[in-house]
């Protein structure tokens, strides 16, 4: 692995040649993958620069996608608006004033087709941040690809599809936990059989951290959710190595630089050991934790927003030094509005500077061996294992049942709320400095800001688009495919994905499909934590 330094093409700015890796212990690409899941990491391939985008209509977002790809982005990540995230159509009463505001509005296959118009879905990796209605949006994506001539087995990308963290942190749930997990496992089973290049779940700590958790809680809750999905998929009849290689993760990169690096390194080590020793994985791909990173939106400030460029750069650097496989950098104006075009470009350029100008990609795990980093990695693992032990007690030995119990009794929500309160109290007391907020507050000039605004015309246009699709479709096919979804929903052993794909092909809307499933599964009402 360690080629002679003098023969290597990787050099510092001063011309000093550097080797692949330094220090003792397991090498990168070797179990338990603390130092990275690949032997040469970014020396052989950079992380995917996957910029998150979505606003207005599908046509609006398609234009932003094209801009990001033209600027050097290497993957797409889709943000959906609140009605879509909650499984409601743009003409639903709940959607009033929210259509296209916080993401892109997608009601039907026609919207999905416009969203990716002119983009080769067989060549570009796509991520979709959607959870409650995730199987429905995946069904629409498959239909759009196939109608465009791309077979489903050639599609590559990631569906977030992580419903546990919705009950714990983000609150964009629809159905109760158990039928929701049935939908997650249906997607896992379907993609394992028919979409071998697709990641069916992106187990997300990002939203847990955004809700106020500590780094250790983010790590522990996220991995516990991942283990719970593993147990659910095995219970549904899948062998561990059939699906585990395609599971992925999504972490937050916050401002405590070395804590974040230690968190990422510990995540790989914990996942590898649990997958091998507890769940019996034998394929090394099942043991390799692959993850996407997004810089911490919650850390962005509305006062002096340009300072956020520095915050994002440091957070992105922590993600890279922690070994991420893909990265989204937040735009500096996101605390004020949806990202403007210029701000999104600066965010992408931040990644490109790290990749091509800093030299940090020349050596694998360059912080490995630091006494502080190694201690922090161990400490993150220790704290996570305490959480796993608690959840095992709740679930009588099962992480899956422990996670269910922690949701139902409000334990996750309470732990995150306590951590968020402690942090906010420290900021308010001046014990933690936030530049531009509780210190160094001079120099803010709101009048100079150019922000992206979504007007009422966007909602009006989307409602017209939806009405046109409903008018043009075959209502008999709509009724038949909805009836099949209802029939399949009440049979737990039947995979719902084929029926959802047929319904999407018939131009059934997101809201119509959610209504049918809600009638069968029920609606989740959160337990109040006092």
Secondary structure, 3 states (H helix, E strand, C coil): CCCCHHHCCCECCCCCECCCCCCCCCCCCCCCCCCCCCCCHHHCCCCEEEEEECCECHHHHHHHHHHHHHCCCCEEEEEECHHHHCCCCCCCHHHCCCCCCCCECCCCHHHHHHHCCCCCCCCCCEEEECCCCHHHHHHHHHHHHHHCCCCHHHCCEEECCCCHHHHHHHCCCCCCHHHHHHHHHHHHHHHHHHCCCEECCEEECHHHHHCCCCHHHHHHHHHHHHHHHHHHHHHCCCCHHHHHHHCEEEEEECCCHHHHHHHHHHHHHHHHHHHHHCCCCCCHHHHCCCEEEEECHHHCCCCCCCHHHHHHHHHHHHHHHCCCCEEECCCCCCCCCECCHHHHHHHHHHHHHHHHHCCCCCCCCCCCCCHHHHHHHHHHHHHHHHHHHHHHHHCCCCHHHHHHHHHHCCHHHHHHHHHHHHHHHHHHCCCCCCECCCECCCCCCHHHCCCECCCHHHHHHHHHHHHHHHHHCCHHHHHHHHHHHHHHHCCCCCCCHHHHHHHHHCCCCHHHHHHHHHHHHCCCCCCCCC
